[in-house]
Amino acid sequence: MEEIALSAHIPAQRGGSRAWQDIVCKMIHNVSVSSPSSSPFKAHIAGRRYGGISCTRFWSTPHQVSCSRETYANSGGAGYLLSWQLEGQAFIEQAGMSICLEPGSLAIVDGRRPMRVGFSQNVRRMVASLPAHPVEAALPALIAGRPLSFTPQGGLANMLLAYLQEIADTGSTISAHELPLLAENLCNLLKVSAAHAGVDAVDSRELRRRTIEHHLRTIASNPDVSLSEAASSLNVSPRLLQKELQGMDTSFTKLITEERLSSAASKLRAASSLSVSDVAYHSGFNDISHFNRLFKKQFGITPTEYRLSAQGPGDP
């Protein structure tokens, strides 16, 4: 995975927004950029990127950025965008919500969903791109698909800004391989800051449980996954995870098994080139006999019979 460190200046010129778009797409997110045709566009940006983690600080004249929904071709390439407003205003639109971001405030938007951001005046801000999972684990309210905005207070604001500046610093002694650790700490700081700012539903039971279920279904195909590992990745204790799952009328083993069987059934219907054994392994099962027994218990027929029943009359 290649690290990108960049510092670029776009002098005042007509059509400069095109060069700006190329840089933003490379360092932050795939967007379209437009600027008022009546005046030249100029900007400066500095930051670095490593895989799905990046942070930049920039100054620019008025312009607008927009993006569409993540497509199959770039699925998984986008996460959440954290914007910290330093000077000027930003007008953000996503999921039917409009946010006017003032200096000192931050917003978190889902980069996988359509959005539009407008700057009607000169602006200075920091923007970080963060992987979806740690952000959603820290702020489950985001799973609902709506952006969050709040103003960090006191020492928490200073700590958040220090983390962003460290990630963005092209001369930092922090290596690219250490950026994921900084990003994880940043997400934890966001959680605490949002709670102190009184953001609604940050720890609501429904959203927390949706986060747990989504994560467990995502990792179910790993045959070696354990309750302890799942709890650690969710930043909770195994005991608390068990308690939450009990409140959902399920258990770790039950939910993982259900997801694996559902995945296997989908593969049996769609991937005729895979053997039943391959389907089992790719779905997270190590023991074929155990897989066959569980599958028949769930669906009433064997995996082979299920595959044959899913084929049309003209299928081989």
N, C-alpha and C positions, 0 to 999 in steps of 0.2 A: 504494500500500500504506500503510495507516494505522498510525501508531505509537500504542500504548496505554501510558500511564504511570499507575500507580494506587497509592494508599496507602489502605487501608481498615481499620477497626476494627469488630469485631463484639462488642458488649458481652455479658456473661453473660445468656443467655436460653434458654428451651426452644424448640426448633425453629430455633436459630441455624445448625445444620449445613446447612439448606437454602440460606440466604444464602451460606454458605461454599462450597457446591457451585457456585453460580452464578459466584462469583468465580474459583474454581479452573478451571472450564471456560473462562472467558474469558481467563485469564492463563497457564495451564499446559497443561491436557489435559482432554479430555472424560471425566469420571469420575462415579461415584455416591458420595455421602458418607453415612455413618451414624454416629451418636454414641450413647453410653449414655443411655438415657432417664431414668436416675436422677439425673443432674446437668445443669445448664445448660451449654451449649457457648459458648466464647468464643475469639476468635482475632484476630490482627493480621497483615496482609500488605502488602508493598510491593515493587514491581518494575515492569518494563516489557516490552513485547512488540512485535516488529516481524516480521510474517509468521510464518515457522516458527521464529524464534529468540526465546526469552524467558528471563528469569531473575527469580526472586522470592526473597525471604527472608521467613520467616513464623514465628510462634509460635502454638501452639494447645493446647487441652486435648485429652484422649484422643478419638480417633475412628478411623474406618476408611474407606479409599477403595478403589474397585475399578473396573475397566473391562473391556469386552469387546473382541473382535478388531475391528480396523478394517474397516469395511464398504465396499462399492463406492461408496456415496454420499459418504463422506469419505476415499476412497482418496488417499493422498499427503499428507493433512493432518497426519499424525503422524510424528514421528521418534523419537529416543531421549531418555529422561529421565535427567538426571544429578542425583542426590540427594546432598547433602553434609550429614551429620548433625553438628549443633553441640551440641545438648543432648538428653537422653533417648534412647530407643531406637526404631528402626523395624523392623518385621517384614515382609519383602517375600517374596511368593510369585509365581513365574512359571516356566513350562515345567518343572514338577515340582521346582523348586529352592526352598529356603527360606533366606533370608538374615536374620540379625540384625545390623542396622547400629548400631554404637556411635559415640559422639561421636569426631570426627576421621577417620572412615571415609567412603567414598563408594561409591555403587552406580550402575551404568548399566543401565537396562532398556529394552526395545524397546516403545515406545508403541503399536506396531501390533498387539501381541499381548495376550491377556488377562493381567491381573495383579491382585494384591490387596496393599494396604499397610495395616498396622495400627499404631496408636500407643496403647499401653496406659497411657502417662503423658504429662505435659506435654512438648511437644517444641519445639525450635527448629532450623530447618534451612534450607538453600538448595536450590532446585530449578530446573534449567535445562532448557529444551526445545531440542534441537539437530537440524538436518536429518540425515537418515539417511546420505547419502553421505559427508560428511567424517568422520563418526564411524566408519563401517565401514572407510573407507580407513585411518584411524589405528589402529583396533582390529578387525582382521578376525575375531578370535575371536567377536565378537558375531554374525557372520553365521550361526553355528550355532544361534542362537535362544535362547541361555541368557544370563542376566544376568551381569555382572561386578561384583566387589566387591573393594576393596583400600584400604589406608591410605597415602596419600601421605606422603612423608618430607621433613623439613627444609625447605630452600629451595624445593623443588618444591611442597610443600604451600602455602607462603606465596604463591607465584606463582599457583597455581590459584585460591586463595581471592580473591586480588586481582582476577583476571579476572572471576570470578563477581560480586564486589561492584561492579565497574565496569559490567558489563552490567545489573545490577539497579538501579543508582543512578538514581532518577528525576530527580536534579539534575545528572547527569553532563554534561560538555561534549562527550562522544562522541556524534556524531549517529547517528540511526537507520540511515542508509545505511552507516555504518562498522561496525555491529554484525556483519555477516557476516565481516568481517576478524578481529574479536576472536574470533568463534566458531571460525574456522579455526585461529587460534593456540591457542585453548583445547583443540581436539582434538589438536593436536601435543603440547601439554603433557601431556595425558592419556596419550598413547602413551608418552612418556618416563617418566612417573610409574608407569605400569603395569609397564613393563619393570624399573624400579628396585625395585618392590615384588615382583617375581618372579611376576607373573601368567602362567600357563601359556598357550602357544599364541598369544601376541600376534603373533608373526611366523612362525607355522608356514607351511611352503611350501604345503600344501594350501589353507589358508584364504586366503593371499595370492593364490594363483592363482584361487581362486573369486571373490575381490574384483575382480581384473582382468577376468575373463571377464564378470562381472555388469555392470561399468561399461561395457565396450566394447559389449555388447549393448544397453545402455540408450541409448548415444549414436549407435548405428549409423544411425539415421534422419536424422541431420544430414549432408547431402551434402558439406559442407565440412570435416568432421572430419578431423584429421590425426594422425599418430603423435606429433608434438611436443605438440599440444594435449591429447591423451589422456594422455600421460606427465605433463604439467604438472598436470592435474587429479587425478592419482593420487599426486602428490608424489614422482615418480621421474624418472630421466633417460630419454630415448628409448632409449639403448643398453641400460639395464637392463630396460626394458619389452620390447624386442626379445628379449633373452636369456630372460626369463621365458616369453614366447610360444613361443620355440623349444623350451624345456623342456616345453611343453604340446603339442608336435608340431603347431604351427600358426604363423601369422604374423598381423600386424595386418591386412593386406589380406584374407587368407583368412577370418579370423573375422568381420570387418565384412561381407564379401560374403555369407557364409553366413547371417548374421543378417538382412541386407536381403532376401535371396531367401526366407527363411522367413517374414519379415513380409509380403512381397508375396504369397506363396502363401495366407497366412491372409486377406489382404484380398480376394484374388480369389474365395475361397470365400464370404466373408461380406458383402462390400460390393458388391452388384451395381450400385449407383448410380454407382460410380466407374468411369471409363474405365480402360483398361489404362495409358494414359499417366499418369493421376492416381495410380494404384496405384504405378507406378514412382517418381514424384516423392515421394510420401508415404513411401516405403520407403527413400529416400536416394539414388536414382539420378538423375543429371543427363542422361544420354544414353540415349534410348529404344532405339536400335539395340543399344547395349552391353548394356542390360538384357535385351532379347529374346534375344540370343545367350547370355548367361550363364544365363538361365532355362531355355532349351532344353537346354543342356549339363547342367544340374543335374537336371531333371525329365524330359527326353526328349521333351517336347512344348512348343509355344509357350504363352505366357500365355493367349491366347484359347482355345486347345484345352483348357488346364488348367481354365479357368473353366467351359467347357461340360461337361467330364467330371465336374466337381464338382456340377453341377446334377442334381436328380432328374428323373424322367420328366415330372412335372407342372409343372416350373419353366419360365418363359418363356425 
